[in-house]
Amino acid sequence: MSLDFGLIIEQMPDILSGLWVTLWIWVVASILGAALGFLVAAARRYGPAPLDWLLKLYVEILRGNPFLIQLFLLYFGGPFIGLRLEPIPAGLIGLTIYASAYFSEIFRAGFQAVPRGHVEAAQCVGLSRSQILRRILLPEMTMLVLPQCVNMAIILIKETAILSIITVPEMTMVIGAIGSQQYAFVDAMFLLAIFYWVLVEICDWLGRRAEAKLSKFRFAVT
């Protein structure tokens, strides 16, 4: 049985609702994950050795396990330690923590990619560590890590589909339910694939626009 697109149009409010849940979880988790990842990278760079070791362990554990397993442990394992979360908060927290590990490695590599001579020149003119971070490392690192951050954001868009496993009413769950109701699951998944492809293309376009603007700004100030 083929998918009844007339019914799809009728259920468009539910589809748009699922799309909205997907978008806001993705945006918030990306922002929070990037912020947490930056803090982890900065702490590893400037903190004491024991802190660096602990944060490295944090990153390696998260990067060494699939997001699905981490989500299961948070949502289904949380109650065993007194942590009971609704599906949406669990999905948001899980995706944020997962993203932070990867963003931290992106930022750590960005810190290391800034030429050492730039930092030494800033130290010679008397800039403090915080001033060097704000005026030297952050501007240069932003240009270096932007493509990787866009790639990570694209990965996170696709990872939101896993949230349907814990009944988060995002796009995959909503469209999948429509396909099941009409006995046209393959058709529904094809429609879902189109939605995700469009989102990825939009994210990639925005990333290229941001990179072009930052490049112009960099050349203007130099």
One Martini backbone bead per residue (centre of mass of N, CA, C, O) as a GRO file, in nm:
protein
  222
    1MET     BB    1   0.095   0.036   0.024
    2SER     BB    2   0.058   0.359  -0.029
    3LEU     BB    3   0.098   0.675   0.044
    4ASP     BB    4  -0.127   0.912   0.175
    5PHE     BB    5  -0.101   1.246   0.101
    6GLY     BB    6  -0.367   1.346   0.210
    7LEU     BB    7  -0.309   1.256   0.503
    8ILE     BB    8  -0.052   1.413   0.538
    9ILE     BB    9  -0.188   1.689   0.517
   10GLU     BB   10  -0.378   1.646   0.759
   11GLN     BB   11  -0.103   1.580   0.948
   12MET     BB   12   0.085   1.834   0.940
   13PRO     BB   13   0.076   1.942   1.232
   14ASP     BB   14   0.228   1.694   1.349
   15ILE     BB   15   0.479   1.718   1.173
   16LEU     BB   16   0.556   2.008   1.260
   17SER     BB   17   0.585   1.935   1.556
   18GLY     BB   18   0.817   1.732   1.514
   19LEU     BB   19   1.005   1.935   1.377
   20TRP     BB   20   1.025   2.130   1.616
   21VAL     BB   21   1.149   1.934   1.817
   22THR     BB   22   1.399   1.872   1.652
   23LEU     BB   23   1.509   2.164   1.628
   24TRP     BB   24   1.527   2.252   1.932
   25ILE     BB   25   1.704   2.023   2.029
   26TRP     BB   26   1.936   2.069   1.834
   27VAL     BB   27   2.005   2.364   1.901
   28VAL     BB   28   2.042   2.340   2.208
   29ALA     BB   29   2.247   2.104   2.209
   30SER     BB   30   2.460   2.248   2.038
   31ILE     BB   31   2.511   2.490   2.221
   32LEU     BB   32   2.565   2.338   2.487
   33GLY     BB   33   2.781   2.145   2.376
   34ALA     BB   34   2.980   2.367   2.288
   35ALA     BB   35   3.013   2.502   2.563
   36LEU     BB   36   3.106   2.250   2.719
   37GLY     BB   37   3.341   2.179   2.527
   38PHE     BB   38   3.500   2.439   2.575
   39LEU     BB   39   3.542   2.403   2.878
   40VAL     BB   40   3.695   2.139   2.856
   41ALA     BB   41   3.926   2.241   2.675
   42ALA     BB   42   4.021   2.471   2.865
   43ALA     BB   43   4.073   2.292   3.116
   44ARG     BB   44   4.287   2.112   2.976
   45ARG     BB   45   4.483   2.351   2.909
   46TYR     BB   46   4.476   2.519   3.212
   47GLY     BB   47   4.471   2.294   3.394
   48PRO     BB   48   4.540   2.051   3.579
   49ALA     BB   49   4.638   1.731   3.538
   50PRO     BB   50   4.398   1.581   3.682
   51LEU     BB   51   4.179   1.723   3.514
   52ASP     BB   52   4.272   1.627   3.240
   53TRP     BB   53   4.234   1.326   3.298
   54LEU     BB   54   3.929   1.331   3.363
   55LEU     BB   55   3.835   1.464   3.093
   56LYS     BB   56   3.953   1.251   2.909
   57LEU     BB   57   3.775   1.023   3.017
   58TYR     BB   58   3.506   1.152   2.947
   59VAL     BB   59   3.555   1.165   2.641
   60GLU     BB   60   3.624   0.865   2.583
   61ILE     BB   61   3.360   0.740   2.680
   62LEU     BB   62   3.166   0.895   2.489
   63ARG     BB   63   3.323   0.821   2.217
   64GLY     BB   64   3.313   0.490   2.288
   65ASN     BB   65   2.991   0.532   2.262
   66PRO     BB   66   2.690   0.505   2.171
   67PHE     BB   67   2.418   0.703   2.190
   68LEU     BB   68   2.206   0.487   2.253
   69ILE     BB   69   2.337   0.384   2.516
   70GLN     BB   70   2.340   0.654   2.667
   71LEU     BB   71   2.032   0.693   2.657
   72PHE     BB   72   1.954   0.438   2.810
   73LEU     BB   73   2.111   0.498   3.072
   74LEU     BB   74   1.959   0.764   3.136
   75TYR     BB   75   1.653   0.670   3.113
   76PHE     BB   76   1.661   0.362   3.236
   77GLY     BB   77   1.901   0.401   3.460
   78GLY     BB   78   1.836   0.650   3.637
   79PRO     BB   79   1.627   0.533   3.853
   80PHE     BB   80   1.856   0.370   4.013
   81ILE     BB   81   1.969   0.683   4.108
   82GLY     BB   82   1.711   0.893   4.108
   83LEU     BB   83   1.677   0.949   3.783
   84ARG     BB   84   1.389   1.115   3.654
   85LEU     BB   85   1.295   1.141   3.311
   86GLU     BB   86   1.172   1.280   3.060
   87PRO     BB   87   1.209   1.245   2.731
   88ILE     BB   88   1.301   1.533   2.650
   89PRO     BB   89   1.515   1.590   2.871
   90ALA     BB   90   1.679   1.334   2.811
   91GLY     BB   91   1.747   1.401   2.516
   92LEU     BB   92   1.885   1.674   2.567
   93ILE     BB   93   2.103   1.580   2.765
   94GLY     BB   94   2.224   1.351   2.598
   95LEU     BB   95   2.304   1.525   2.346
   96THR     BB   96   2.482   1.726   2.495
   97ILE     BB   97   2.693   1.533   2.612
   98TYR     BB   98   2.774   1.402   2.350
   99ALA     BB   99   2.865   1.666   2.205
  100SER     BB  100   3.086   1.770   2.404
  101ALA     BB  101   3.309   1.566   2.335
  102TYR     BB  102   3.349   1.656   2.036
  103PHE     BB  103   3.385   1.960   2.076
  104SER     BB  104   3.636   1.944   2.257
  105GLU     BB  105   3.821   1.829   2.032
  106ILE     BB  106   3.790   2.059   1.836
  107PHE     BB  107   3.898   2.284   2.028
  108ARG     BB  108   4.168   2.155   2.098
  109ALA     BB  109   4.272   2.159   1.807
  110GLY     BB  110   4.244   2.464   1.772
  111PHE     BB  111   4.445   2.551   1.984
  112GLN     BB  112   4.692   2.391   1.852
  113ALA     BB  113   4.672   2.548   1.562
  114VAL     BB  114   4.777   2.787   1.684
  115PRO     BB  115   5.034   2.971   1.660
  116ARG     BB  116   5.282   3.010   1.888
  117GLY     BB  117   5.383   3.296   1.803
  118HIS     BB  118   5.124   3.452   1.877
  119VAL     BB  119   5.135   3.400   2.180
  120GLU     BB  120   5.422   3.510   2.233
  121ALA     BB  121   5.364   3.797   2.135
  122ALA     BB  122   5.146   3.857   2.349
  123GLN     BB  123   5.336   3.814   2.593
  124CYS     BB  124   5.543   4.042   2.519
  125VAL     BB  125   5.306   4.277   2.549
  126GLY     BB  126   5.138   4.182   2.828
  127LEU     BB  127   4.931   3.970   2.807
  128SER     BB  128   4.702   3.791   2.936
  129ARG     BB  129   4.547   3.496   2.938
  130SER     BB  130   4.261   3.609   2.881
  131GLN     BB  131   4.347   3.795   2.644
  132ILE     BB  132   4.459   3.576   2.464
  133LEU     BB  133   4.196   3.419   2.439
  134ARG     BB  134   4.018   3.656   2.319
  135ARG     BB  135   4.232   3.787   2.092
  136ILE     BB  136   4.365   3.514   1.971
  137LEU     BB  137   4.243   3.227   1.996
  138LEU     BB  138   3.941   3.262   1.925
  139PRO     BB  139   3.952   3.394   1.643
  140GLU     BB  140   4.137   3.176   1.509
  141MET     BB  141   3.979   2.919   1.593
  142THR     BB  142   3.708   2.972   1.453
  143MET     BB  143   3.810   2.931   1.162
  144LEU     BB  144   3.926   2.638   1.205
  145VAL     BB  145   3.646   2.496   1.338
  146LEU     BB  146   3.388   2.547   1.171
  147PRO     BB  147   3.364   2.297   0.984
  148GLN     BB  148   3.352   2.091   1.221
  149CYS     BB  149   3.099   2.211   1.357
  150VAL     BB  150   2.910   2.163   1.120
  151ASN     BB  151   2.944   1.858   1.108
  152MET     BB  152   2.840   1.811   1.397
  153ALA     BB  153   2.559   1.933   1.352
  154ILE     BB  154   2.475   1.725   1.139
  155ILE     BB  155   2.496   1.479   1.318
  156LEU     BB  156   2.282   1.579   1.528
  157ILE     BB  157   2.042   1.575   1.348
  158LYS     BB  158   2.049   1.260   1.305
  159GLU     BB  159   2.047   1.180   1.615
  160THR     BB  160   1.748   1.261   1.680
  161ALA     BB  161   1.615   0.994   1.584
  162ILE     BB  162   1.683   0.826   1.847
  163LEU     BB  163   1.465   0.961   2.039
  164SER     BB  164   1.225   0.772   1.959
  165ILE     BB  165   1.294   0.535   2.156
  166ILE     BB  166   1.189   0.741   2.410
  167THR     BB  167   0.930   0.905   2.293
  168VAL     BB  168   1.007   1.139   2.129
  169PRO     BB  169   0.812   1.383   1.942
  170GLU     BB  170   0.953   1.358   1.671
  171MET     BB  171   0.985   1.312   1.341
  172THR     BB  172   1.026   1.002   1.336
  173MET     BB  173   0.783   0.924   1.513
  174VAL     BB  174   0.555   1.060   1.353
  175ILE     BB  175   0.607   0.941   1.065
  176GLY     BB  176   0.617   0.644   1.153
  177ALA     BB  177   0.323   0.633   1.254
  178ILE     BB  178   0.191   0.695   0.985
  179GLY     BB  179   0.307   0.449   0.833
  180SER     BB  180   0.179   0.233   1.019
  181GLN     BB  181  -0.122   0.312   0.978
  182GLN     BB  182  -0.080   0.263   0.640
  183TYR     BB  183   0.123   0.041   0.561
  184ALA     BB  184   0.388   0.265   0.481
  185PHE     BB  185   0.693   0.270   0.586
  186VAL     BB  186   0.878   0.330   0.344
  187ASP     BB  187   0.744   0.593   0.257
  188ALA     BB  188   0.791   0.738   0.525
  189MET     BB  189   1.103   0.717   0.519
  190PHE     BB  190   1.135   0.881   0.263
  191LEU     BB  191   1.014   1.139   0.375
  192LEU     BB  192   1.215   1.164   0.608
  193ALA     BB  193   1.471   1.184   0.435
  194ILE     BB  194   1.397   1.453   0.308
  195PHE     BB  195   1.392   1.621   0.561
  196TYR     BB  196   1.690   1.569   0.646
  197TRP     BB  197   1.823   1.668   0.388
  198VAL     BB  198   1.725   1.960   0.408
  199LEU     BB  199   1.854   2.023   0.683
  200VAL     BB  200   2.146   1.968   0.599
  201GLU     BB  201   2.161   2.175   0.369
  202ILE     BB  202   2.102   2.423   0.541
  203CYS     BB  203   2.340   2.390   0.735
  204ASP     BB  204   2.561   2.398   0.518
  205TRP     BB  205   2.491   2.679   0.407
  206LEU     BB  206   2.528   2.837   0.670
  207GLY     BB  207   2.824   2.757   0.711
  208ARG     BB  208   2.934   2.883   0.446
  209ARG     BB  209   2.842   3.170   0.511
  210ALA     BB  210   3.000   3.205   0.775
  211GLU     BB  211   3.280   3.151   0.654
  212ALA     BB  212   3.277   3.386   0.451
  213LYS     BB  213   3.242   3.616   0.656
  214LEU     BB  214   3.492   3.551   0.830
  215SER     BB  215   3.697   3.584   0.603
  216LYS     BB  216   3.643   3.883   0.546
  217PHE     BB  217   3.705   3.981   0.832
  218ARG     BB  218   3.995   3.878   0.848
  219PHE     BB  219   4.104   4.042   0.601
  220ALA     BB  220   4.019   4.323   0.708
  221VAL     BB  221   4.202   4.313   0.982
  222THR     BB  222   4.478   4.239   0.808
   0.00000   0.00000   0.00000
